[in-house]
Each structure stands twice: as C-alpha cells, then as structure tokens.
Amino acid sequence: MTEAIVAEGLVKKYGDVTALDGIDLEVREGSVMALLGPNGAGKTTAVRIFTTLLIPDGGRAKVAGLDVVEDARALRSKIGASGQYAAVDEYLTGYENLDMVGRLYHLGARSSKARARELLEQFDLVEAGDRPVKGYSGGMRRRLDLAGALVARPQVLFLDEPTTGLDPRARLGLWDVIEGLVAQGTTLLLTTQYMEEAERLADQIAVIDRGSVIARGTADQLKARVGGERIELSVHEVEHLDIVREELRSLAVGDIQVQENVRRVTVPVDDGTDALVAALNLLSVRGIRVFDVGLRRPTLDDVFLTLTGHQAELEDQK
C-alpha cells in the first residue's frame, strides 16, 4: 500500500530547544495515524512541517508523494488542516466562511458556493449556516473549521488536537464526523492528548515525548506495554500504604504507584476482575480498610510513566 506520509529523521530546533529530534514516521494511504503526547512533545511542530508551515532543520518529509520543502506550493492544494483553535471569521456566516475558503482555492464562484452548501449539510450546520459564527458554540466552530479543511477535497488531512477544550458531548459529535471522513477513505494524521481519542479513531499510534517517537503500535499494543488494567484503591490510614504495597506485590505486573497525599495505591494487573477479588481478600485478612476501589484502563499518564519514567506534563511549550 502506498505511503501517504513519510518522515525520515525530522529535526526542528527553536534556539536551544529541540522540538523534533530525528522523527521517523510512515502513514499508509487511507489509514489513520495518531500522534499521542502531551503539549510540548513535538506533535504540533511535526504537523506544521507536514503542512509546509515550517521548514525542518534536518531530515526530510513527503506528503502525497511531494516533498514538503521542494514541492511546498504544489502540496498545499492536496492537503487540508484543522488546528487546535477554529480558524474561522466570527463576523462572517458559516456559509460565507466556507465560500471564502473555496475562492481562496480558486474553485470558482459557482463551485465554491455549491461546495459550501454541501459541507454545511455534511457537518449538520445547515440551520446555522446563514448566522454569524460569533454565535456558534465551541463544537459548532470546530465542525465548521473541519469543514473548511475539506473544501478542496484534500488527499491527506491533518487534525491538530481537534477536540481540545470541547465538552464531552461536543467531543463525541466531532468523533462521529471524523469517523465518517475516514470511512470515505481519507488519509488522516491526528494529534491528541487523549488516549481514548487515539484508540477510537486511529489504526496506528505513535507516542511522542520530548521530540522523539518512543513507541508505536495499536492502542491495544501500547496498553499491553503498561498493563491491561489497574486496580486503584484508597485506604483510610496513610500508614497502611506500605502494607498494601507489600500485600499486592504478588498481583502486580509492573511498578506499583503510591500517592500518599490522597492515600491511593495503583496496581497494574492481568485478569482484572480476578485480581481485584484477590486483592480485597488479601487486604481483608490484614484488616486494611478500603473506602474506594475500582478497575480502570491505562491513561495517558500511565503510558508515559511506564515508557519514559515521568508524568505527562501538560504545560504549553513549542
């Protein structure tokens, strides 16, 4: 299968800060790749290079068979992009925003108008299409921004943290829209901080930290590396934490985490339900009182803590 996106040894520096440190990446045509990582990991920098907005300091990249530097002008007509913040003019209507994008792509007046109406229907914005965007909700603005990225029917689509800041209902709605695009054969590179988002939308996931790809695979493969499930329990007495850790060590398939400030212990396990029952039995024998307990799937912090040895910081960086 043809590779729609290929990166070889991409490097980008901002002064003394290395945003990308030799990234290699391949995305098959018609598939979805998620770049998973915290803010500052290098995800947005990679997208800016792929979309010709930045020139790499080292390495090379091709999108849709075109070099992102040497063929930048030709490439721009073959890609679409939607960033972390909706790039729409709030004083124009939704229809006018899309029509304007079509004209910028030189689609012609008639084609631009027709494409704008088509996208308003596809993204469930027909009723709001003739209203100024300043009255739109956050979810509606994101849908309009995504529609704008599709005006020219791009071969490859880049979405940079498209659901950041949205409420759960709006996020689910946008996921439905994105899944519809993927079903039509769109090649998609998605950046996100949300493991759940990557798991639902992506065929493959590349985990990025501090400018490097530190792991790649399917969501299930990555979760398997950090333990399929976790027992998370809280005790009444802080002095019981060490006892809990020792008692549950035989059940753990990885490092046990202890948070003294909230009196919580997290234990990665296999066979989650059986392990939970066994854990409660062990603690009951020792007379340890538990006031909260449950099983949960790995989170982004779990993945990063296992793969890198540090928590996934979410501060804003390059």
C-alpha positions as a Python dict, from the first residue, in 0.01 Angstrom:
ca = {
    (1, 'M'): (0, 0, 0),
    (2, 'T'): (124, 349, -87),
    (3, 'E'): (257, 566, 195),
    (4, 'A'): (69, 896, 212),
    (5, 'I'): (307, 1049, 469),
    (6, 'V'): (675, 966, 511),
    (7, 'A'): (916, 1136, 753),
    (8, 'E'): (1283, 1048, 783),
    (9, 'G'): (1496, 1191, 1062),
    (10, 'L'): (1296, 1513, 1104),
    (11, 'V'): (1470, 1770, 1324),
    (12, 'K'): (1342, 2112, 1429),
    (13, 'K'): (1502, 2345, 1682),
    (14, 'Y'): (1390, 2670, 1841),
    (15, 'G'): (1711, 2819, 1973),
    (16, 'D'): (1840, 2581, 2238),
    (17, 'V'): (1514, 2383, 2243),
    (18, 'T'): (1491, 2074, 2023),
    (19, 'A'): (1125, 2035, 1929),
    (20, 'L'): (1182, 1737, 1698),
    (21, 'D'): (1479, 1508, 1747),
    (22, 'G'): (1501, 1283, 1442),
    (23, 'I'): (1144, 1159, 1398),
    (24, 'D'): (1072, 876, 1153),
    (25, 'L'): (710, 817, 1055),
    (26, 'E'): (506, 638, 789),
    (27, 'V'): (131, 665, 733),
    (28, 'R'): (-37, 437, 482),
    (29, 'E'): (-277, 581, 229),
    (30, 'G'): (-637, 556, 355),
    (31, 'S'): (-535, 495, 717),
    (32, 'V'): (-539, 699, 1037),
    (33, 'M'): (-225, 770, 1240),
    (34, 'A'): (-249, 937, 1581),
    (35, 'L'): (45, 1124, 1733),
    (36, 'L'): (-13, 1088, 2104),
    (37, 'G'): (165, 1302, 2360),
    (38, 'P'): (144, 1598, 2596),
    (39, 'N'): (179, 1962, 2498),
    (40, 'G'): (541, 2031, 2420),
    (41, 'A'): (610, 1681, 2290),
    (42, 'G'): (656, 1799, 1930),
    (43, 'K'): (322, 1696, 1778),
    (44, 'T'): (222, 2040, 1651),
    (45, 'T'): (571, 2108, 1518),
    (46, 'A'): (553, 1787, 1313),
    (47, 'V'): (213, 1886, 1171),
    (48, 'R'): (342, 2232, 1079),
    (49, 'I'): (627, 2075, 884),
    (50, 'F'): (394, 1831, 707),
    (51, 'T'): (163, 2118, 610),
    (52, 'T'): (453, 2334, 478),
    (53, 'L'): (420, 2596, 753),
    (54, 'L'): (768, 2519, 893),
    (55, 'I'): (1093, 2416, 727),
    (56, 'P'): (1275, 2136, 910),
    (57, 'D'): (1633, 2187, 1025),
    (58, 'G'): (1719, 1830, 935),
    (59, 'G'): (1571, 1523, 770),
    (60, 'R'): (1304, 1516, 504),
    (61, 'A'): (934, 1451, 465),
    (62, 'K'): (694, 1372, 184),
    (63, 'V'): (317, 1403, 181),
    (64, 'A'): (108, 1267, -107),
    (65, 'G'): (435, 1193, -285),
    (66, 'L'): (556, 1555, -269),
    (67, 'D'): (849, 1694, -71),
    (68, 'V'): (726, 1934, 196),
    (69, 'V'): (1004, 2182, 118),
    (70, 'E'): (1085, 2147, -251),
    (71, 'D'): (724, 2092, -361),
    (72, 'A'): (552, 2304, -95),
    (73, 'R'): (338, 2509, -333),
    (74, 'A'): (202, 2208, -520),
    (75, 'L'): (146, 2018, -197),
    (76, 'R'): (-82, 2281, -42),
    (77, 'S'): (-358, 2202, -292),
    (78, 'K'): (-356, 1835, -188),
    (79, 'I'): (-382, 1870, 191),
    (80, 'G'): (-625, 2005, 448),
    (81, 'A'): (-557, 2107, 805),
    (82, 'S'): (-752, 2198, 1116),
    (83, 'G'): (-567, 2330, 1422),
    (84, 'Q'): (-625, 2341, 1795),
    (85, 'Y'): (-830, 2659, 1759),
    (86, 'A'): (-1101, 2709, 1500),
    (87, 'A'): (-962, 2935, 1226),
    (88, 'V'): (-1290, 3098, 1127),
    (89, 'D'): (-1403, 3458, 1084),
    (90, 'E'): (-1668, 3510, 1350),
    (91, 'Y'): (-1818, 3810, 1173),
    (92, 'L'): (-1898, 3604, 863),
    (93, 'T'): (-2167, 3339, 847),
    (94, 'G'): (-2075, 2972, 832),
    (95, 'Y'): (-2166, 2967, 464),
    (96, 'E'): (-1956, 3276, 393),
    (97, 'N'): (-1656, 3123, 568),
    (98, 'L'): (-1669, 2811, 354),
    (99, 'D'): (-1739, 3004, 35),
    (100, 'M'): (-1436, 3224, 107),
    (101, 'V'): (-1212, 2919, 151),
    (102, 'G'): (-1333, 2781, -182),
    (103, 'R'): (-1249, 3105, -358),
    (104, 'L'): (-902, 3108, -199),
    (105, 'Y'): (-852, 2763, -351),
    (106, 'H'): (-962, 2909, -687),
    (107, 'L'): (-1262, 2677, -717),
    (108, 'G'): (-1464, 2946, -891),
    (109, 'A'): (-1774, 3126, -764),
    (110, 'R'): (-2029, 2861, -859),
    (111, 'S'): (-1825, 2565, -733),
    (112, 'S'): (-1734, 2746, -410),
    (113, 'K'): (-2098, 2821, -328),
    (114, 'A'): (-2207, 2466, -408),
    (115, 'R'): (-1926, 2314, -202),
    (116, 'A'): (-2008, 2541, 93),
    (117, 'R'): (-2372, 2426, 98),
    (118, 'E'): (-2267, 2063, 59),
    (119, 'L'): (-2034, 2084, 360),
    (120, 'L'): (-2287, 2265, 576),
    (121, 'E'): (-2521, 1971, 523),
    (122, 'Q'): (-2249, 1711, 579),
    (123, 'F'): (-2149, 1871, 911),
    (124, 'D'): (-2504, 1931, 1033),
    (125, 'L'): (-2471, 2310, 1014),
    (126, 'V'): (-2747, 2390, 766),
    (127, 'E'): (-2969, 2568, 1018),
    (128, 'A'): (-2677, 2775, 1146),
    (129, 'G'): (-2517, 2827, 806),
    (130, 'D'): (-2655, 3175, 748),
    (131, 'R'): (-2585, 3303, 1100),
    (132, 'P'): (-2265, 3484, 1205),
    (133, 'V'): (-2011, 3244, 1352),
    (134, 'K'): (-1974, 3458, 1666),
    (135, 'G'): (-2299, 3299, 1786),
    (136, 'Y'): (-2175, 2941, 1736),
    (137, 'S'): (-2087, 2706, 2021),
    (138, 'G'): (-1734, 2567, 2052),
    (139, 'G'): (-1838, 2238, 1896),
    (140, 'M'): (-2004, 2412, 1602),
    (141, 'R'): (-1694, 2622, 1540),
    (142, 'R'): (-1477, 2311, 1538),
    (143, 'R'): (-1710, 2141, 1289),
    (144, 'L'): (-1703, 2448, 1066),
    (145, 'D'): (-1323, 2462, 1085),
    (146, 'L'): (-1302, 2095, 990),
    (147, 'A'): (-1544, 2157, 702),
    (148, 'G'): (-1315, 2437, 583),
    (149, 'A'): (-1022, 2194, 576),
    (150, 'L'): (-1222, 1973, 337),
    (151, 'V'): (-1337, 2235, 88),
    (152, 'A'): (-1077, 2137, -172),
    (153, 'R'): (-1128, 1763, -114),
    (154, 'P'): (-773, 1702, 12),
    (155, 'Q'): (-595, 1371, -28),
    (156, 'V'): (-445, 1397, 320),
    (157, 'L'): (-599, 1563, 625),
    (158, 'F'): (-416, 1688, 934),
    (159, 'L'): (-606, 1748, 1258),
    (160, 'D'): (-406, 1905, 1542),
    (161, 'E'): (-583, 1831, 1873),
    (162, 'P'): (-927, 1892, 1719),
    (163, 'T'): (-1129, 1823, 2036),
    (164, 'T'): (-916, 2002, 2298),
    (165, 'G'): (-1139, 2226, 2509),
    (166, 'L'): (-1465, 2070, 2394),
    (167, 'D'): (-1721, 1931, 2638),
    (168, 'P'): (-1778, 1552, 2626),
    (169, 'R'): (-2091, 1576, 2410),
    (170, 'A'): (-1924, 1800, 2152),
    (171, 'R'): (-1616, 1576, 2150),
    (172, 'L'): (-1828, 1267, 2078),
    (173, 'G'): (-2006, 1452, 1799),
    (174, 'L'): (-1681, 1553, 1634),
    (175, 'W'): (-1552, 1196, 1663),
    (176, 'D'): (-1858, 1081, 1467),
    (177, 'V'): (-1781, 1335, 1194),
    (178, 'I'): (-1417, 1230, 1174),
    (179, 'E'): (-1511, 862, 1156),
    (180, 'G'): (-1737, 944, 863),
    (181, 'L'): (-1448, 1105, 678),
    (182, 'V'): (-1225, 807, 745),
    (183, 'A'): (-1491, 570, 616),
    (184, 'Q'): (-1476, 759, 285),
    (185, 'G'): (-1107, 680, 250),
    (186, 'T'): (-946, 999, 378),
    (187, 'T'): (-587, 962, 499),
    (188, 'L'): (-567, 1126, 839),
    (189, 'L'): (-289, 1227, 1074),
    (190, 'L'): (-432, 1324, 1411),
    (191, 'T'): (-256, 1472, 1711),
    (192, 'T'): (-411, 1433, 2054),
    (193, 'Q'): (-350, 1420, 2428),
    (194, 'Y'): (-638, 1176, 2475),
    (195, 'M'): (-570, 802, 2472),
    (196, 'E'): (-944, 740, 2428),
    (197, 'E'): (-950, 960, 2117),
    (198, 'A'): (-650, 786, 1965),
    (199, 'E'): (-795, 443, 2046),
    (200, 'R'): (-1128, 518, 1884),
    (201, 'L'): (-1005, 691, 1568),
    (202, 'A'): (-658, 557, 1483),
    (203, 'D'): (-532, 245, 1309),
    (204, 'Q'): (-182, 314, 1444),
    (205, 'I'): (-50, 533, 1726),
    (206, 'A'): (293, 690, 1761),
    (207, 'V'): (375, 809, 2113),
    (208, 'I'): (590, 1123, 2111),
    (209, 'D'): (779, 1263, 2407),
    (210, 'R'): (1038, 1543, 2406),
    (211, 'G'): (1068, 1542, 2030),
    (212, 'S'): (1115, 1168, 1978),
    (213, 'V'): (891, 875, 1892),
    (214, 'I'): (923, 649, 2195),
    (215, 'A'): (666, 384, 2099),
    (216, 'R'): (429, 294, 1820),
    (217, 'G'): (158, 38, 1759),
    (218, 'T'): (-214, -10, 1800),
    (219, 'A'): (-394, 112, 2111),
    (220, 'D'): (-411, -244, 2245),
    (221, 'Q'): (-39, -298, 2187),
    (222, 'L'): (50, 21, 2376),
    (223, 'K'): (-182, -61, 2662),
    (224, 'A'): (-32, -407, 2686),
    (225, 'R'): (309, -246, 2744),
    (226, 'V'): (180, -64, 3052),
    (227, 'G'): (-52, -338, 3180),
    (228, 'G'): (-401, -403, 3055),
    (229, 'E'): (-587, -289, 3367),
    (230, 'R'): (-519, -125, 3700),
    (231, 'I'): (-658, -176, 4046),
    (232, 'E'): (-691, 165, 4204),
    (233, 'L'): (-779, 177, 4571),
    (234, 'S'): (-775, 426, 4857),
    (235, 'V'): (-729, 349, 5225),
    (236, 'H'): (-832, 531, 5541),
    (237, 'E'): (-492, 535, 5711),
    (238, 'V'): (-177, 665, 5541),
    (239, 'E'): (38, 424, 5747),
    (240, 'H'): (-138, 134, 5572),
    (241, 'L'): (1, 228, 5229),
    (242, 'D'): (326, 35, 5272),
    (243, 'I'): (134, -272, 5390),
    (244, 'V'): (-95, -252, 5088),
    (245, 'R'): (201, -226, 4854),
    (246, 'E'): (368, -533, 5002),
    (247, 'E'): (48, -739, 5012),
    (248, 'L'): (-39, -666, 4648),
    (249, 'R'): (310, -703, 4506),
    (250, 'S'): (235, -1065, 4405),
    (251, 'L'): (-56, -949, 4187),
    (252, 'A'): (130, -667, 4010),
    (253, 'V'): (263, -697, 3654),
    (254, 'G'): (451, -369, 3678),
    (255, 'D'): (550, -98, 3921),
    (256, 'I'): (301, -17, 4197),
    (257, 'Q'): (234, 355, 4235),
    (258, 'V'): (162, 507, 4577),
    (259, 'Q'): (21, 859, 4623),
    (260, 'E'): (49, 942, 4991),
    (261, 'N'): (-132, 1278, 4967),
    (262, 'V'): (-457, 1106, 4863),
    (263, 'R'): (-379, 767, 5028),
    (264, 'R'): (-412, 590, 4693),
    (265, 'V'): (-240, 281, 4552),
    (266, 'T'): (-243, 186, 4184),
    (267, 'V'): (-152, -170, 4083),
    (268, 'P'): (-114, -283, 3717),
    (269, 'V'): (-264, -632, 3682),
    (270, 'D'): (-366, -906, 3441),
    (271, 'D'): (-709, -1071, 3465),
    (272, 'G'): (-853, -759, 3624),
    (273, 'T'): (-1166, -895, 3793),
    (274, 'D'): (-993, -1196, 3947),
    (275, 'A'): (-704, -978, 4061),
    (276, 'L'): (-944, -731, 4221),
    (277, 'V'): (-1115, -1006, 4421),
    (278, 'A'): (-778, -1146, 4529),
    (279, 'A'): (-656, -800, 4633),
    (280, 'L'): (-959, -735, 4852),
    (281, 'N'): (-923, -1076, 5016),
    (282, 'L'): (-556, -1013, 5094),
    (283, 'L'): (-628, -676, 5248),
    (284, 'S'): (-926, -807, 5444),
    (285, 'V'): (-706, -1070, 5609),
    (286, 'R'): (-467, -794, 5717),
    (287, 'G'): (-755, -579, 5844),
    (288, 'I'): (-690, -296, 5597),
    (289, 'R'): (-998, -77, 5548),
    (290, 'V'): (-1056, 34, 5188),
    (291, 'F'): (-1301, 318, 5124),
    (292, 'D'): (-1274, 333, 4744),
    (293, 'V'): (-1168, 69, 4490),
    (294, 'G'): (-1211, 1, 4120),
    (295, 'L'): (-1065, -127, 3794),
    (296, 'R'): (-967, 111, 3519),
    (297, 'R'): (-790, 109, 3185),
    (298, 'P'): (-449, 274, 3142),
    (299, 'T'): (-450, 651, 3097),
    (300, 'L'): (-211, 876, 2907),
    (301, 'D'): (-18, 931, 3231),
    (302, 'D'): (12, 554, 3279),
    (303, 'V'): (158, 513, 2931),
    (304, 'F'): (406, 794, 2976),
    (305, 'L'): (507, 694, 3325),
    (306, 'T'): (588, 343, 3205),
    (307, 'L'): (757, 440, 2879),
    (308, 'T'): (951, 747, 2995),
    (309, 'G'): (962, 733, 3375),
    (310, 'H'): (789, 1069, 3416),
    (311, 'Q'): (436, 1204, 3418),
    (312, 'A'): (290, 1356, 3101),
    (313, 'E'): (330, 1726, 3171),
    (314, 'L'): (63, 1938, 3012),
    (315, 'E'): (229, 2279, 3021),
    (316, 'D'): (229, 2481, 2698),
    (317, 'Q'): (555, 2460, 2508),
    (318, 'K'): (661, 2460, 2145),
}
